[in-house]
Structures are given as structure tokens and as C-alpha cells.
Amino acid sequence: MAGGLDITGVPSGFADFDKLSGGMQPGSLYILAARPSMGKTAFALNVAQHAALQEDIPVLMFSLEMSAEQIAQRMLSAESRVNLRQMFESRKVQNEQWQDLSKAASNLSKSPIYIDDSSTLNTLDLRGRCRRFFAKHKSGKGLVVLDYLQLMNVARKIENRQQEVSEISRALKGIAREFKVPVLALSQLSRDVEKRGGSKKPQLSDLRDSGAIEQDADMVIFLYREAYYAQEGETVDPTSEVIVAKNRNGPTGKVDLIFFKEYARFENKLSGHY
């Protein structure tokens, strides 16, 4: 149980999403996909922070795009609710915000979140590092986060990029099963989304590079913000849709969250912070 909900897996911290998903289950592969600037990394970090800080679950995050320092800055901003831009210009941080930052930094430093920012990671490297991590953290629980799938390599030479991505997605599913933990892997969407007339909401056919991603995933989650496509001067709704487009073991559907881009944080729509 988490927050009164019947959650059997790793909770995300987002009540409506956890109610729909039942939590992230051991041995399952979760694909989180969206177009750029929709908040993929922020959402994944929020989930990782909730797991580690609130549930004391060891989290191993592989960041192939950003450095460990950049990831830590985003987590600190989200945890403290201090504007990321303000953090880079310390003279703009107010006295009470320094207290929030100090508390957030202390909490994060004590939490079981570990960041691997190797930029040239292949599937064998990933498996080996997971093996060492879970040999050290034997709590019986865990979460692996990968940002993002298309930046990974395979250990052997493959000419066809689609075959390469297929092998990566199969390896991620294998890691989830071998170590009995959920794996949350971020993925790009095809640019065809932008070319489509009418609604830009992602579809399973928009997953980039390989149909194997959809096939291997136990759950496919899309992030979508209508405000991203708003014209200048239009009133924008801060709502962000979390769309469960595939769920091997349960229902599909969507939930609404609020995305605070200024501090890389999603919140439940009824949390009262907006």
C-alpha cells in the first residue's frame, strides 16, 4: 500500500497514475516517450526521487545525455521548488530559499539514488553495472532508469539501426527480469508527430526506430502538453497528460498532472501547489 492505494509495485508518487498502473512492477520494462521539451527527464527524475526519498528504494540511473552534475541540479531544483535558473545565479536566491535548498541537498545526499553518467554505454556495460549495484543493495527492491534508449549501443556491430534498437530493448527487458526490478527507459518519438495534421498526441506507431520497443515494453507511457503547441499570445493550460498507451497487465488511459518547468517538477493536479 502507498498513500492508501493498492500499489503492489514501485510507486511513482503520482496518485492517479499509481491507481491506473498499480505501481511499477518487478521484472517489467516501462517505456516513457515524448517529443523534446515535454518533460521526459523531469518525470523520470521525479519518479526516481519519490522511490528513493519516500520509499527508501535503491535507484540506479543511467544518464547518457546529461552529466551527473546536471542531473543533481535538476533533482535539487525539483526537491526544493527553487527555480533552476535562480540556482545558477545565487544572488537571486532568497534567504528562505537557501533553507529549502539546504534541506533538499541533505535529503538527496542521504537517499539511495546513484547516477552513472557514462556517455558510451552498451548493453553489456549496463548489465554488469546493474549486477554490481544489486549485489551491493540487497533490499529486494530497486529501480533502474535509463535516459535515453536511443543513445545506447550494443556490444557487437550491427549495420541496421532498427535491429540495434531491437537488441537494446530486449536487453532492457532481460535486465528487468534478471534483477527482478522495474526498468524505466526514456525514448524518443518520431518527428512524424510534428508533421501530422490535427492532434499531435503520440501514438504507439510514433515510437522511434523500432516496433520491438512496443513489443518488449510491458507499459508504454507518453507525455503530452497541449501548451507546447500553443501560438504566441494564446492562453496556455499547464496540464500535462500522462498517457498509458499500452499496459500488458492492466488498463490503458490517461491522467493529468501539472508540469512546473521552472523547477523540473510534475505534481498531482489536485495537490494545491498551482
C-alpha positions in Angstrom: 0.0 0.0 0.0 1.2 3.5 -0.8 -0.8 6.5 0.3 -3.9 4.4 0.8 -3.8 3.0 -2.7 -3.4 -0.7 -3.6 0.1 -0.3 -5.1 2.0 -3.6 -5.5 5.0 -2.2 -7.3 7.3 0.8 -7.0 5.0 3.9 -6.7 5.6 7.0 -8.8 4.3 9.4 -6.3 1.5 10.5 -8.7 -1.7 9.2 -7.1 -3.8 8.9 -10.3 -1.0 7.3 -12.3 -0.3 4.8 -9.5 -4.0 4.0 -9.3 -4.0 3.3 -13.1 -0.7 1.4 -13.2 -0.6 -0.3 -9.8 3.0 0.9 -9.4 6.0 -0.2 -11.5 6.3 -4.0 -11.2 9.5 -6.0 -10.7 10.6 -7.7 -14.0 8.8 -5.2 -16.2 10.0 -2.7 -18.8 8.4 0.7 -18.8 9.0 3.0 -21.9 8.5 6.7 -21.3 8.3 8.5 -24.6 7.6 12.1 -25.8 8.8 14.8 -28.2 11.6 17.1 -26.9 10.8 19.6 -24.1 7.7 17.6 -22.9 9.5 16.8 -19.6 10.7 13.2 -20.0 13.8 13.6 -17.9 11.9 15.6 -15.3 9.2 13.0 -15.0 11.7 10.2 -14.7 13.7 12.1 -12.0 10.5 12.8 -10.1 9.7 9.1 -10.0 13.3 8.2 -9.0 13.3 10.8 -6.2 9.9 9.6 -4.8 11.1 5.9 -4.9 14.4 6.8 -3.1 13.3 9.5 -0.7 9.8 8.4 0.2 10.1 4.6 -0.2 13.8 4.1 0.5 14.1 2.1 -2.7 17.6 1.9 -4.3 17.6 3.7 -7.7 20.3 3.3 -10.3 20.0 6.0 -13.0 22.0 5.9 -16.3 22.2 9.3 -17.9 23.7 9.2 -21.3 22.7 12.7 -22.3 23.4 14.9 -19.2 26.2 14.8 -16.7 25.7 13.7 -13.1 26.1 17.3 -12.0 23.3 18.4 -14.3 21.0 15.6 -13.1 21.8 16.5 -9.5 20.9 20.2 -10.1 17.5 19.2 -11.6 16.8 17.0 -8.7 17.8 19.7 -6.2 15.5 22.2 -8.0 12.6 19.8 -8.0 13.0 18.8 -4.4 13.4 22.4 -3.1 11.0 24.0 -5.6 13.6 26.7 -6.3 13.8 27.9 -9.8 16.6 26.2 -11.7 17.7 29.4 -13.3 17.8 31.1 -9.9 20.1 28.4 -8.7 22.7 29.3 -11.3 22.5 33.0 -10.2 22.9 32.6 -6.5 22.4 36.3 -5.8 18.8 35.9 -6.9 18.1 33.2 -4.3 16.1 34.5 -1.3 17.1 33.7 2.3 14.2 31.2 2.8 15.1 29.5 -0.5 18.6 28.8 0.8 17.0 26.9 3.7 14.9 24.9 1.2 18.0 24.2 -0.9 20.0 23.1 2.1 17.2 20.8 3.3 16.8 19.3 -0.2 20.5 18.8 -0.6 20.7 17.0 2.7 17.8 14.7 1.9 19.2 13.8 -1.5 22.7 13.2 -0.2 21.2 10.6 2.2 18.9 8.9 -0.4 19.8 5.7 -2.3 20.0 7.4 -5.7 23.1 6.6 -7.8 23.8 8.3 -11.1 26.0 6.8 -13.8 26.7 9.4 -16.5 28.8 7.3 -18.8 28.1 8.5 -22.3 29.3 5.4 -24.2 27.2 2.7 -22.6 26.5 -0.6 -24.3 24.1 -3.4 -23.2 26.9 -5.5 -21.6 28.1 -2.5 -19.6 24.6 -1.8 -18.4 24.0 -5.4 -17.3 27.4 -5.5 -15.5 26.8 -2.3 -13.6 23.3 -3.4 -12.6 24.8 -6.7 -11.3 27.3 -4.9 -9.1 24.7 -2.4 -7.9 22.2 -5.0 -6.8 24.9 -7.2 -5.3 25.6 -4.3 -3.0 22.0 -3.2 -2.4 20.2 -6.4 -1.4 17.0 -4.9 -0.1 14.9 -7.0 -2.6 13.7 -3.8 -4.2 15.1 -1.5 -6.8 14.5 0.7 -9.8 16.7 1.2 -12.9 16.2 4.4 -15.0 17.8 4.9 -18.4 17.9 8.3 -20.2 17.7 7.6 -23.0 17.4 4.4 -25.1 18.5 5.7 -28.5 21.8 6.8 -27.1 22.8 3.3 -26.0 25.0 1.0 -28.0 25.1 -2.8 -28.4 28.2 -4.8 -27.7 28.5 -6.1 -31.3 28.5 -4.5 -34.6 25.0 -4.3 -36.2 24.5 -2.5 -39.6 20.8 -1.9 -39.2 19.8 0.8 -36.6 16.3 -0.8 -36.2 17.9 -4.2 -35.3 20.3 -2.4 -32.9 17.4 -0.7 -31.1 15.5 -4.0 -31.0 18.5 -5.6 -29.3 18.7 -2.8 -26.8 15.0 -3.1 -25.9 15.4 -6.8 -25.5 18.4 -6.3 -23.2 16.5 -3.9 -21.0 13.6 -6.3 -20.7 16.2 -9.0 -19.8 17.7 -6.8 -17.1 14.3 -6.2 -15.6 13.7 -9.9 -15.4 17.1 -10.9 -14.2 17.3 -8.5 -11.3 13.6 -8.5 -10.6 13.2 -4.7 -10.7 11.3 -2.3 -12.9 13.3 -0.6 -15.7 12.1 2.8 -16.8 13.6 3.7 -20.1 13.2 7.0 -21.9 12.7 7.0 -25.6 12.4 9.5 -28.5 9.4 9.8 -30.7 9.5 10.0 -34.5 9.4 13.5 -36.0 6.3 12.4 -37.9 4.3 13.5 -34.9 5.0 17.1 -35.9 4.0 16.6 -39.5 0.7 15.1 -38.6 -2.4 17.2 -39.2 -4.8 17.6 -36.3 -3.9 16.2 -32.9 -0.3 15.9 -32.0 -0.9 13.4 -29.3 1.5 10.5 -29.6 0.5 7.1 -30.8 2.3 3.7 -30.5 3.3 3.9 -34.2 5.3 7.1 -33.3 7.9 5.2 -31.3 11.2 5.8 -33.0 13.4 3.3 -34.7 11.8 0.0 -33.9 8.5 -1.8 -33.4 10.4 -4.0 -30.9 10.2 -1.2 -28.3 6.4 -1.5 -28.3 6.6 -5.3 -28.3 9.1 -5.6 -25.5 7.5 -3.0 -23.2 5.1 -4.0 -20.5 3.9 -0.5 -20.4 4.3 2.4 -22.9 3.8 5.9 -21.4 3.5 9.1 -23.4 3.9 12.7 -22.1 1.9 15.3 -23.9 1.3 19.0 -23.3 -1.1 21.0 -25.5 0.6 24.2 -24.3 3.8 23.1 -26.2 2.0 23.7 -29.5 0.2 27.0 -28.4 0.7 30.0 -30.6 2.3 33.1 -29.1 -0.3 35.1 -27.1 -2.6 32.1 -26.6 -3.8 31.3 -23.1 -2.0 28.1 -22.1 -3.2 25.3 -19.8 -0.4 24.0 -17.6 -1.9 20.5 -17.7 0.4 17.7 -18.9 -1.2 14.4 -19.9 0.4 11.1 -18.9 -1.0 8.7 -21.4 -0.7 4.9 -20.8 -1.0 3.7 -24.4 0.0 0.1 -23.7 -0.4 -1.9 -20.4 0.3 -5.6 -20.7 -1.2 -6.3 -17.3 -4.0 -3.8 -16.9 -6.0 -0.9 -18.3 -4.8 1.9 -20.6 -5.9 5.5 -20.1 -4.6 8.9 -19.1 -4.1 11.1 -16.1 -3.5 14.8 -15.8 -0.5 16.3 -14.0 0.8 19.9 -13.7 4.3 20.5 -15.0 6.3 23.2 -13.4 9.1 23.6 -16.0 10.9 26.2 -14.0 11.9 23.7 -11.4 11.6 20.5 -13.4 8.7 19.1 -11.3 5.4 17.4 -12.0 2.7 17.4 -9.4 -0.7 15.9 -8.9 -3.3 18.2 -10.4 -5.2 18.4 -7.1 -2.1 18.9 -4.9 -2.8 22.6 -4.3 0.6 23.8 -5.4 -0.5 25.6 -8.6 
